[in-house]
Amino acid sequence: MTDTPMTPLQARQAEVAQYEANIAMYTAIIATLPTEWPTRLLDYRNSADKHAAIASVADMADVELLSNLWYADQCYAAIRSETVEMSKAKAILAVLQSMA
């Protein structure tokens, strides 16, 4: 059995669908994470050296919270990135659809 290659239109439709799935996944992950930064941890929010930041936090509950907050921030950034890239893919898809 051989795979039939996708047409450019099908490939772009699949790309848009993948962006939508990624956005839904990141959104679902965020729903499971804390997102409110407590004042005591705000200084760590944009730490370049996360290992050093974690090493300086004595309370293990705060270490876990800090890790989850960083992860939530990464997911928010990923959603923004996926949304921008999906917009580009949709623009190309619209052109391909107009040519079909």
ROKERO-426360 format. One record per residue: residue number from 1; x, y, z of N, C-alpha, C, CB in turn. Coordinates in Angstrom, 2 decimals. Glycine has a CB too. Layout:
N
(r NUM, (X, Y, Z), (X, Y, Z), (X, Y, Z), (X, Y, Z))
...
//
This chain:
100
(r 1, (0.85, -1.18, 0.00), (0.00, 0.00, 0.00), (0.89, 1.24, 0.00), (-0.96, 0.00, 1.23))
(r 2, (0.63, 2.13, -0.93), (1.41, 3.36, -1.00), (0.57, 4.53, -0.52), (1.92, 3.62, -2.44))
(r 3, (1.23, 5.47, 0.13), (0.54, 6.68, 0.59), (0.37, 7.63, -0.58), (1.31, 7.36, 1.74))
(r 4, (-0.81, 8.18, -0.70), (-1.07, 9.18, -1.71), (-0.64, 10.52, -1.15), (-2.58, 9.19, -2.14))
(r 5, (0.24, 11.22, -1.85), (0.67, 12.53, -1.34), (-0.51, 13.50, -1.28), (1.79, 13.11, -2.22))
(r 6, (-0.45, 14.37, -0.27), (-1.51, 15.38, -0.13), (-1.31, 16.47, -1.17), (-1.51, 15.98, 1.30))
(r 7, (-2.41, 17.03, -1.58), (-2.34, 18.21, -2.43), (-1.93, 19.39, -1.55), (-3.73, 18.48, -3.15))
(r 8, (-1.47, 20.47, -2.14), (-1.14, 21.66, -1.34), (-2.33, 22.14, -0.50), (-0.66, 22.79, -2.26))
(r 9, (-3.52, 22.05, -1.06), (-4.72, 22.45, -0.33), (-4.94, 21.55, 0.89), (-5.96, 22.40, -1.25))
(r 10, (-4.83, 20.24, 0.69), (-5.00, 19.30, 1.80), (-3.92, 19.50, 2.86), (-4.97, 17.86, 1.27))
(r 11, (-2.71, 19.74, 2.42), (-1.60, 19.94, 3.36), (-1.85, 21.18, 4.22), (-0.27, 20.07, 2.61))
(r 12, (-2.33, 22.25, 3.61), (-2.59, 23.48, 4.37), (-3.77, 23.29, 5.31), (-2.85, 24.66, 3.41))
(r 13, (-4.79, 22.54, 4.87), (-5.92, 22.24, 5.76), (-5.45, 21.44, 6.98), (-7.03, 21.46, 4.99))
(r 14, (-4.57, 20.48, 6.74), (-4.03, 19.67, 7.84), (-3.19, 20.54, 8.77), (-3.19, 18.51, 7.29))
(r 15, (-2.44, 21.48, 8.21), (-1.62, 22.37, 9.02), (-2.49, 23.23, 9.93), (-0.75, 23.28, 8.11))
(r 16, (-3.56, 23.80, 9.38), (-4.48, 24.62, 10.18), (-5.10, 23.76, 11.28), (-5.58, 25.25, 9.29))
(r 17, (-5.50, 22.55, 10.95), (-6.10, 21.65, 11.94), (-5.11, 21.34, 13.06), (-6.57, 20.35, 11.27))
(r 18, (-3.84, 21.18, 12.71), (-2.82, 20.91, 13.72), (-2.62, 22.10, 14.64), (-1.49, 20.53, 13.05))
(r 19, (-2.62, 23.30, 14.09), (-2.53, 24.50, 14.93), (-3.72, 24.57, 15.89), (-2.45, 25.78, 14.06))
(r 20, (-4.91, 24.28, 15.37), (-6.11, 24.31, 16.22), (-6.00, 23.28, 17.34), (-7.36, 24.04, 15.38))
(r 21, (-5.50, 22.10, 17.02), (-5.33, 21.05, 18.04), (-4.31, 21.47, 19.08), (-4.91, 19.72, 17.38))
(r 22, (-3.22, 22.07, 18.64), (-2.19, 22.53, 19.58), (-2.73, 23.61, 20.51), (-0.97, 23.06, 18.83))
(r 23, (-3.48, 24.55, 19.97), (-4.06, 25.61, 20.79), (-5.02, 25.02, 21.82), (-4.80, 26.65, 19.89))
(r 24, (-5.84, 24.06, 21.40), (-6.77, 23.40, 22.33), (-6.00, 22.65, 23.42), (-7.69, 22.42, 21.57))
(r 25, (-4.90, 22.00, 23.04), (-4.10, 21.26, 24.02), (-3.49, 22.21, 25.05), (-3.00, 20.45, 23.31))
(r 26, (-2.86, 23.28, 24.59), (-2.25, 24.24, 25.51), (-3.30, 24.89, 26.40), (-1.48, 25.31, 24.72))
(r 27, (-4.46, 25.17, 25.86), (-5.55, 25.75, 26.64), (-5.99, 24.78, 27.73), (-6.74, 26.11, 25.73))
(r 28, (-6.09, 23.50, 27.40), (-6.48, 22.49, 28.38), (-5.41, 22.34, 29.47), (-6.71, 21.13, 27.69))
(r 29, (-4.15, 22.42, 29.08), (-3.06, 22.32, 30.06), (-3.14, 23.50, 31.03), (-1.68, 22.29, 29.36))
(r 30, (-3.33, 24.70, 30.49), (-3.42, 25.89, 31.35), (-4.54, 25.75, 32.37), (-3.63, 27.14, 30.49))
(r 31, (-5.63, 25.12, 31.98), (-6.77, 24.94, 32.89), (-6.39, 24.10, 34.11), (-7.94, 24.29, 32.16))
(r 32, (-5.31, 23.34, 34.02), (-4.90, 22.48, 35.14), (-3.80, 23.12, 35.99), (-4.41, 21.14, 34.62))
(r 33, (-3.34, 24.30, 35.59), (-2.19, 24.92, 36.26), (-2.59, 26.21, 36.97), (-1.09, 25.22, 35.25))
(r 34, (-1.84, 26.56, 38.01), (-2.05, 27.88, 38.61), (-1.55, 28.95, 37.63), (-1.31, 27.99, 39.99))
(r 35, (-2.22, 30.08, 37.61), (-1.81, 31.14, 36.69), (-1.62, 32.49, 37.40), (-2.83, 31.29, 35.58))
(r 36, (-2.05, 32.59, 38.63), (-1.90, 33.82, 39.40), (-0.56, 33.81, 40.11), (-3.06, 33.99, 40.43))
(r 37, (0.28, 34.78, 39.80), (1.60, 34.87, 40.42), (1.50, 35.58, 41.77), (2.59, 35.63, 39.50))
(r 38, (1.82, 34.87, 42.87), (1.82, 35.54, 44.18), (2.97, 36.55, 44.25), (1.94, 34.51, 45.32))
(r 39, (2.76, 37.58, 45.00), (3.75, 38.66, 45.12), (5.13, 38.12, 45.50), (3.29, 39.69, 46.17))
(r 40, (5.17, 37.12, 46.39), (6.46, 36.61, 46.87), (7.29, 35.94, 45.77), (6.24, 35.63, 47.99))
(r 41, (6.65, 35.57, 44.66), (7.37, 34.89, 43.58), (7.54, 35.74, 42.33), (6.65, 33.62, 43.22))
(r 42, (6.98, 36.93, 42.31), (7.03, 37.77, 41.10), (8.45, 38.07, 40.63), (6.31, 39.06, 41.35))
(r 43, (9.38, 38.19, 41.55), (10.76, 38.48, 41.16), (11.38, 37.36, 40.33), (11.61, 38.72, 42.40))
(r 44, (10.81, 36.18, 40.41), (11.34, 35.02, 39.67), (10.68, 34.83, 38.30), (11.14, 33.76, 40.50))
(r 45, (9.66, 35.59, 38.01), (8.85, 35.35, 36.80), (9.68, 35.32, 35.52), (7.78, 36.42, 36.68))
(r 46, (10.59, 36.24, 35.37), (11.37, 36.32, 34.13), (12.83, 35.92, 34.34), (11.31, 37.73, 33.57))
(r 47, (13.05, 35.03, 35.28), (14.42, 34.58, 35.57), (15.04, 33.91, 34.35), (14.43, 33.60, 36.76))
(r 48, (16.23, 34.36, 33.99), (16.95, 33.75, 32.88), (17.52, 32.39, 33.29), (18.08, 34.67, 32.40))
(r 49, (17.95, 32.30, 34.54), (18.53, 31.06, 35.06), (17.55, 30.44, 36.04), (19.92, 31.31, 35.75))
(r 50, (16.67, 29.60, 35.51), (15.62, 29.02, 36.33), (16.18, 28.06, 37.39), (14.62, 28.28, 35.44))
(r 51, (17.26, 27.37, 37.07), (17.88, 26.47, 38.06), (18.38, 27.26, 39.27), (19.05, 25.67, 37.42))
(r 52, (19.01, 28.37, 39.02), (19.49, 29.21, 40.11), (18.32, 29.79, 40.90), (20.39, 30.34, 39.57))
(r 53, (17.27, 30.17, 40.19), (16.09, 30.71, 40.86), (15.48, 29.67, 41.80), (15.05, 31.18, 39.84))
(r 54, (15.31, 28.46, 41.30), (14.74, 27.39, 42.12), (15.64, 27.08, 43.31), (14.52, 26.12, 41.28))
(r 55, (16.93, 27.11, 43.10), (17.87, 26.81, 44.19), (17.77, 27.84, 45.30), (19.30, 26.76, 43.66))
(r 56, (17.31, 29.04, 44.97), (17.24, 30.09, 45.99), (15.91, 30.09, 46.74), (17.45, 31.44, 45.34))
(r 57, (14.97, 29.23, 46.35), (13.67, 29.16, 47.02), (13.71, 28.02, 48.04), (12.52, 28.95, 45.98))
(r 58, (13.48, 28.36, 49.30), (13.60, 27.37, 50.38), (12.39, 26.46, 50.49), (13.82, 28.08, 51.70))
(r 59, (11.21, 27.01, 50.29), (9.97, 26.24, 50.48), (9.69, 25.38, 49.24), (8.77, 27.20, 50.77))
(r 60, (9.63, 24.06, 49.42), (9.41, 23.15, 48.29), (8.04, 23.37, 47.65), (9.55, 21.70, 48.74))
(r 61, (7.06, 23.78, 48.43), (5.75, 24.08, 47.84), (5.87, 25.26, 46.88), (4.70, 24.38, 48.95))
(r 62, (6.70, 26.25, 47.24), (6.92, 27.39, 46.35), (7.72, 26.98, 45.11), (7.65, 28.51, 47.10))
(r 63, (8.63, 26.03, 45.27), (9.38, 25.52, 44.12), (8.42, 24.89, 43.12), (10.47, 24.50, 44.56))
(r 64, (7.51, 24.07, 43.60), (6.53, 23.42, 42.72), (5.61, 24.46, 42.08), (5.71, 22.39, 43.50))
(r 65, (5.16, 25.41, 42.89), (4.30, 26.46, 42.36), (5.03, 27.27, 41.30), (3.82, 27.38, 43.49))
(r 66, (6.25, 27.63, 41.56), (7.06, 28.39, 40.61), (7.22, 27.63, 39.30), (8.44, 28.70, 41.21))
(r 67, (7.51, 26.36, 39.39), (7.65, 25.52, 38.19), (6.35, 25.49, 37.38), (8.06, 24.09, 38.59))
(r 68, (5.23, 25.34, 38.07), (3.94, 25.31, 37.38), (3.58, 26.66, 36.77), (2.85, 24.87, 38.33))
(r 69, (3.92, 27.74, 37.46), (3.66, 29.07, 36.92), (4.50, 29.34, 35.67), (3.94, 30.14, 37.98))
(r 70, (5.77, 28.94, 35.71), (6.60, 29.08, 34.51), (6.03, 28.27, 33.35), (8.05, 28.62, 34.80))
(r 71, (5.55, 27.06, 33.65), (4.98, 26.22, 32.60), (3.71, 26.86, 32.03), (4.66, 24.82, 33.16))
(r 72, (2.87, 27.42, 32.89), (1.67, 28.10, 32.40), (2.05, 29.27, 31.49), (0.82, 28.61, 33.59))
(r 73, (3.07, 30.04, 31.89), (3.52, 31.15, 31.05), (4.03, 30.64, 29.70), (4.63, 31.94, 31.76))
(r 74, (4.73, 29.50, 29.70), (5.21, 28.92, 28.44), (4.03, 28.50, 27.57), (6.12, 27.70, 28.71))
(r 75, (2.99, 27.96, 28.18), (1.81, 27.56, 27.42), (1.10, 28.77, 26.82), (0.84, 26.77, 28.31))
(r 76, (0.99, 29.86, 27.60), (0.40, 31.09, 27.06), (1.21, 31.59, 25.86), (0.34, 32.19, 28.15))
(r 77, (2.53, 31.55, 25.97), (3.38, 31.98, 24.85), (3.19, 31.07, 23.64), (4.87, 32.00, 25.28))
(r 78, (3.08, 29.77, 23.89), (2.88, 28.83, 22.79), (1.54, 29.09, 22.09), (2.94, 27.37, 23.31))
(r 79, (0.51, 29.40, 22.86), (-0.79, 29.72, 22.25), (-0.67, 30.94, 21.35), (-1.86, 29.96, 23.35))
(r 80, (0.02, 31.95, 21.82), (0.20, 33.15, 20.98), (0.95, 32.81, 19.70), (0.97, 34.26, 21.75))
(r 81, (2.00, 32.03, 19.82), (2.80, 31.65, 18.66), (1.99, 30.80, 17.68), (4.06, 30.89, 19.10))
(r 82, (1.28, 29.81, 18.22), (0.46, 28.95, 17.37), (-0.64, 29.76, 16.67), (-0.18, 27.81, 18.20))
(r 83, (-1.20, 30.74, 17.36), (-2.26, 31.56, 16.78), (-1.72, 32.40, 15.62), (-2.88, 32.47, 17.85))
(r 84, (-0.52, 32.97, 15.81), (0.09, 33.77, 14.74), (0.38, 32.89, 13.53), (1.40, 34.44, 15.25))
(r 85, (0.97, 31.73, 13.77), (1.31, 30.83, 12.65), (0.05, 30.30, 11.97), (2.17, 29.66, 13.14))
(r 86, (-1.00, 30.05, 12.75), (-2.25, 29.58, 12.16), (-2.85, 30.66, 11.26), (-3.25, 29.18, 13.26))
(r 87, (-2.74, 31.91, 11.66), (-3.25, 33.00, 10.83), (-2.56, 33.03, 9.48), (-3.08, 34.35, 11.55))
(r 88, (-1.25, 32.81, 9.49), (-0.50, 32.76, 8.22), (-0.96, 31.59, 7.37), (1.02, 32.65, 8.49))
(r 89, (-1.12, 30.44, 8.01), (-1.56, 29.25, 7.27), (-2.96, 29.44, 6.71), (-1.52, 28.00, 8.17))
(r 90, (-3.83, 30.10, 7.47), (-5.19, 30.36, 6.97), (-5.18, 31.31, 5.79), (-6.06, 30.93, 8.08))
(r 91, (-4.28, 32.27, 5.79), (-4.19, 33.19, 4.66), (-3.77, 32.44, 3.40), (-3.18, 34.33, 4.97))
(r 92, (-2.80, 31.56, 3.54), (-2.36, 30.77, 2.38), (-3.47, 29.82, 1.95), (-1.08, 29.97, 2.71))
(r 93, (-4.16, 29.22, 2.93), (-5.27, 28.33, 2.63), (-6.35, 29.05, 1.83), (-5.85, 27.75, 3.92))
(r 94, (-6.66, 30.27, 2.22), (-7.68, 31.05, 1.51), (-7.29, 31.28, 0.05), (-7.90, 32.40, 2.21))
(r 95, (-6.02, 31.55, -0.18), (-5.53, 31.73, -1.55), (-5.66, 30.43, -2.33), (-4.06, 32.23, -1.55))
(r 96, (-5.24, 29.33, -1.71), (-5.34, 28.03, -2.39), (-6.79, 27.67, -2.69), (-4.68, 26.93, -1.55))
(r 97, (-7.68, 27.96, -1.76), (-9.10, 27.68, -1.99), (-9.67, 28.53, -3.12), (-9.90, 27.91, -0.70))
(r 98, (-9.21, 29.77, -3.22), (-9.71, 30.64, -4.29), (-9.22, 30.19, -5.67), (-9.28, 32.09, -4.03))
(r 99, (-8.11, 29.44, -5.66), (-7.55, 28.96, -6.92), (-8.14, 27.60, -7.32), (-6.04, 28.85, -6.80))
(r 100, (-8.83, 26.95, -6.38), (-9.35, 25.60, -6.66), (-10.59, 25.64, -7.52), (-9.67, 24.87, -5.36))
//
